[in-house]
């Protein structure tokens, strides 16, 4: 069953209002390399995040997060950029989880000084994954011969059309483990003593909102608008900052749109957030 997103309230920048200003940064979608469809990336978000902290003297920056994860490098770069600007400007950052903040999405959430979620939000999945397929039996059945020539004996590591080799798997784990350790270090550094001490939270498991609060992965149950108004008053203004999309992208006409959308939908579906 499809879960509707928690925050669907339009934001209006009332220029004549004298209320405190909260910058809202929308981090919605999968996290990927720059130029890859509509994926979140440090390059695309750099000017957005900069405006959120620098424009209009905000009293806080609120991260609206709805992401199943993606690239660990881009997750790290985006989160680090948010923290650098937060430290430079002394502006508090609140992360609000909608449907999902899993894997790289949770990496982004940890950039917040506090993390808020809905009861039905999904948080966690603190792990690293590499997945693929093995087609060697299929091509053999059809009488197809795979021919690969390399300069460098490890260049064809984990070739999908050749049997999996133990040394390739070991080499892959030697890459995955340091990435996982970096993820764990980031969560530990940001959440510190708020994490429950007697539970391994770094297995890749994920939890619903209320459970996440009990485990220290989130600070409380709360939605963006009422929580910010509770902190800064009923006259609080909300100004949304998000990457600009081309006309072709907005119309769904850009190359790879269908494929990228299918991939993103599959990523969300892993956490019960797909349609």
C-alpha positions as CSV (number, residue, x, y, z in Angstrom):
1,X,0.0,0.0,0.0
2,X,1.3,3.4,-0.9
3,X,2.1,5.8,2.0
4,X,1.5,9.4,1.2
5,X,4.2,11.8,2.1
6,X,3.8,13.6,5.4
7,X,4.5,17.2,4.3
8,X,2.3,18.4,1.5
9,X,1.8,22.0,2.8
10,X,2.7,24.8,0.3
11,X,5.2,27.3,1.4
12,X,4.8,31.0,0.7
13,X,7.5,33.7,1.2
14,X,5.5,36.6,2.5
15,X,7.9,39.4,1.8
16,X,6.0,41.9,3.9
17,X,5.9,39.7,6.9
18,X,8.2,40.4,9.8
19,X,8.2,37.0,11.3
20,X,11.3,34.8,11.6
21,X,12.4,33.0,8.5
22,X,13.0,29.3,8.2
23,X,14.8,28.0,5.1
24,X,13.5,24.7,3.9
25,X,15.8,22.5,1.8
26,X,14.0,19.7,-0.1
27,X,16.2,16.6,-0.3
28,X,13.7,14.3,-2.1
29,X,14.8,11.4,-4.3
30,X,17.6,9.0,-4.8
31,X,21.2,10.2,-4.3
32,X,23.5,9.9,-7.3
33,X,26.2,11.4,-9.4
34,X,25.9,14.9,-10.8
35,X,24.0,15.0,-14.1
36,X,22.3,11.7,-13.5
37,X,18.6,12.5,-14.1
38,X,17.0,14.1,-11.1
39,X,19.3,12.4,-8.5
40,X,20.5,14.5,-5.6
41,X,24.1,15.4,-5.9
42,X,26.5,17.8,-4.2
43,X,27.1,19.7,-7.4
44,X,23.3,20.3,-8.0
45,X,22.6,21.1,-4.4
46,X,25.6,23.4,-3.6
47,X,23.9,26.7,-4.7
48,X,20.6,25.6,-3.1
49,X,22.2,24.9,0.3
50,X,24.3,28.1,0.1
51,X,21.1,30.2,-0.5
52,X,19.3,28.4,2.3
53,X,21.9,29.5,4.8
54,X,23.0,32.9,3.4
55,X,19.8,34.4,2.1
56,X,17.4,36.4,4.3
57,X,19.1,35.7,7.7
58,X,17.1,32.5,8.6
59,X,16.7,31.5,12.2
60,X,17.0,27.9,11.2
61,X,17.4,25.6,8.2
62,X,14.9,22.7,7.9
63,X,15.8,19.7,5.8
64,X,12.8,18.0,4.3
65,X,14.1,14.5,3.6
66,X,12.5,11.7,1.6
67,X,15.3,9.5,0.2
68,X,16.0,5.8,0.0
69,X,19.7,6.5,-0.3
70,X,22.2,6.1,-3.2
71,X,25.8,7.1,-3.6
72,X,27.8,7.1,-0.3
73,X,30.2,9.7,-1.7
74,X,27.5,12.2,-2.7
75,X,25.7,11.6,0.6
76,X,29.0,12.4,2.4
77,X,29.6,15.5,0.3
78,X,26.1,16.9,0.7
79,X,26.0,16.3,4.5
80,X,29.5,17.8,4.9
81,X,28.5,20.9,3.0
82,X,25.4,21.4,5.2
83,X,27.5,21.0,8.4
84,X,30.2,23.5,7.1
85,X,27.6,26.2,6.5
86,X,25.8,25.5,9.7
87,X,29.1,25.9,11.6
88,X,30.0,29.0,9.7
89,X,26.7,30.7,10.1
90,X,25.8,29.3,13.6
91,X,22.3,28.5,12.2
92,X,20.6,25.4,13.7
93,X,19.6,22.6,11.3
94,X,16.5,20.4,11.8
95,X,16.0,17.3,9.7
96,X,12.4,16.2,9.1
97,X,11.9,12.7,7.7
98,X,8.9,12.1,5.5
99,X,8.4,8.5,4.1
100,X,12.0,7.4,4.1
101,X,15.5,8.4,5.3
102,X,17.3,5.2,4.7
103,X,21.0,4.5,3.9
104,X,22.3,7.6,2.3
105,X,19.0,9.3,3.1
106,X,19.8,8.8,6.8
107,X,23.3,10.0,6.2
108,X,21.8,13.3,5.1
109,X,19.4,13.3,8.1
110,X,22.4,13.1,10.4
111,X,23.5,16.5,9.1
112,X,20.7,17.9,11.3
113,X,21.3,19.0,14.8
114,X,18.0,17.2,15.5
115,X,16.0,14.6,13.6
116,X,12.2,14.5,13.5
117,X,10.1,11.8,12.0
118,X,6.5,10.7,11.5
119,X,5.3,7.6,13.3
120,X,5.2,5.8,10.0
121,X,8.5,7.1,8.6
122,X,11.3,4.6,7.9
123,X,14.8,5.4,9.2
124,X,18.1,3.6,9.3
125,X,19.6,1.0,6.9
126,X,23.1,1.9,8.0
127,X,25.0,-0.4,5.7
128,X,26.5,-0.6,2.2
129,X,25.3,-2.8,-0.6
130,X,26.6,-4.0,-4.0
131,X,24.3,-6.1,-6.1
132,X,24.4,-7.6,-9.5
133,X,23.4,-10.7,-11.6
134,X,25.2,-13.8,-12.9
135,X,24.4,-14.7,-16.5
136,X,27.1,-17.3,-17.1
137,X,24.7,-20.3,-17.2
138,X,22.3,-18.4,-19.4
139,X,24.8,-17.6,-22.1
140,X,26.2,-21.1,-21.9
141,X,22.7,-22.5,-22.5
142,X,22.4,-20.4,-25.6
143,X,25.9,-21.4,-26.9
144,X,27.3,-17.9,-26.4
145,X,31.0,-17.6,-25.6
146,X,32.2,-14.6,-23.5
147,X,35.5,-13.1,-24.7
148,X,37.3,-10.6,-22.5
149,X,40.9,-9.4,-22.8
150,X,42.4,-7.1,-20.2
151,X,45.7,-5.4,-19.3
152,X,45.6,-5.9,-15.6
153,X,44.5,-9.2,-14.0
154,X,41.8,-7.6,-11.9
155,X,40.2,-5.5,-14.6
156,X,37.3,-7.8,-15.2
157,X,36.4,-8.3,-11.5
158,X,32.9,-9.5,-10.9
159,X,32.1,-9.9,-14.6
160,X,28.4,-10.8,-14.8
161,X,29.0,-13.2,-17.6
162,X,31.7,-15.3,-15.8
163,X,31.4,-17.5,-12.7
164,X,31.9,-15.6,-9.4
165,X,35.5,-15.9,-8.1
166,X,36.2,-16.0,-4.3
167,X,39.1,-13.5,-4.7
168,X,36.7,-11.0,-6.5
169,X,34.2,-11.3,-3.6
170,X,37.0,-10.7,-1.1
171,X,38.2,-7.7,-3.0
172,X,34.7,-6.3,-3.1
173,X,34.3,-6.7,0.7
174,X,37.6,-4.9,1.2
175,X,36.0,-2.0,-0.6
176,X,32.6,-2.1,1.1
177,X,33.9,-2.4,4.7
178,X,35.7,1.0,4.7
179,X,32.7,2.7,3.2
180,X,30.5,1.1,5.9
181,X,32.9,2.2,8.6
182,X,32.8,5.8,7.3
183,X,29.0,5.7,7.5
184,X,29.1,4.3,11.1
185,X,31.7,7.0,12.1
186,X,29.4,9.7,10.7
187,X,26.3,8.5,12.5
188,X,28.3,8.0,15.8
189,X,29.9,11.4,15.5
190,X,26.6,13.2,14.9
191,X,24.3,11.2,17.2
192,X,26.8,10.5,19.9
193,X,25.4,9.5,23.3
194,X,21.8,9.7,21.9
195,X,22.2,6.2,20.4
196,X,21.2,3.3,22.6
197,X,24.4,1.6,23.9
198,X,23.2,-2.0,23.9
199,X,22.0,-2.4,20.4
200,X,23.9,-2.9,17.1
201,X,22.3,-0.2,14.8
202,X,24.7,-0.7,12.0
203,X,23.5,-4.0,10.5
204,X,21.5,-2.4,7.6
205,X,18.3,-2.9,9.5
206,X,15.7,-0.1,9.4
207,X,12.9,0.9,11.8
208,X,9.7,3.0,11.9
209,X,9.6,6.5,13.4
210,X,8.7,5.7,17.0
211,X,11.2,2.8,17.1
212,X,13.9,5.1,15.7
213,X,13.3,7.6,18.5
214,X,13.6,4.9,21.1
215,X,16.9,3.8,19.6
216,X,18.3,7.3,19.4
217,X,18.3,7.5,15.6
218,X,15.7,10.3,15.8
219,X,15.0,12.9,18.5
220,X,11.2,12.9,18.3
221,X,8.0,12.7,16.4
222,X,7.2,15.9,14.7
223,X,6.3,17.6,11.4
224,X,8.1,20.5,9.8
225,X,5.6,23.4,10.0
226,X,4.2,22.8,13.5
227,X,7.5,22.0,15.0
228,X,9.2,25.1,13.6
229,X,6.3,27.3,14.7
230,X,6.5,25.8,18.1
231,X,10.1,26.8,18.3
232,X,10.0,30.2,16.5
233,X,6.4,31.4,16.8
234,X,3.2,31.4,14.8
235,X,4.5,34.1,12.5
236,X,7.3,32.0,11.2
237,X,7.8,32.2,7.4
238,X,8.9,29.2,5.3
239,X,11.0,29.6,2.2
240,X,11.7,26.5,0.1
241,X,15.0,26.0,-1.7
242,X,15.3,23.2,-4.3
243,X,17.3,22.6,-7.4
244,X,16.0,24.2,-10.5
245,X,14.8,21.8,-13.2
246,X,14.9,22.4,-17.0
247,X,11.6,22.6,-18.9
248,X,12.3,19.3,-20.5
249,X,12.8,17.7,-17.1
250,X,9.7,19.2,-15.7
251,X,7.7,17.9,-18.6
252,X,9.3,14.4,-18.2
253,X,10.9,14.6,-21.6
254,X,14.6,14.4,-20.6
255,X,16.6,11.4,-21.7
256,X,16.6,8.5,-19.2
257,X,13.6,9.9,-17.3
258,X,11.6,6.7,-17.5
259,X,14.6,4.5,-16.5
260,X,15.6,6.8,-13.7
261,X,12.1,7.0,-12.3
262,X,11.8,3.2,-12.4
263,X,15.1,2.8,-10.5
264,X,14.1,5.4,-7.9
265,X,10.7,3.7,-7.5
266,X,12.4,0.4,-6.9
267,X,14.7,1.9,-4.3
268,X,11.8,3.4,-2.4
269,X,9.9,0.1,-2.6
270,X,12.6,-1.7,-0.6
271,X,11.3,0.2,2.4
272,X,7.6,-0.2,1.7
273,X,7.3,3.3,0.3
274,X,6.6,2.5,-3.4
275,X,3.3,2.4,-5.1
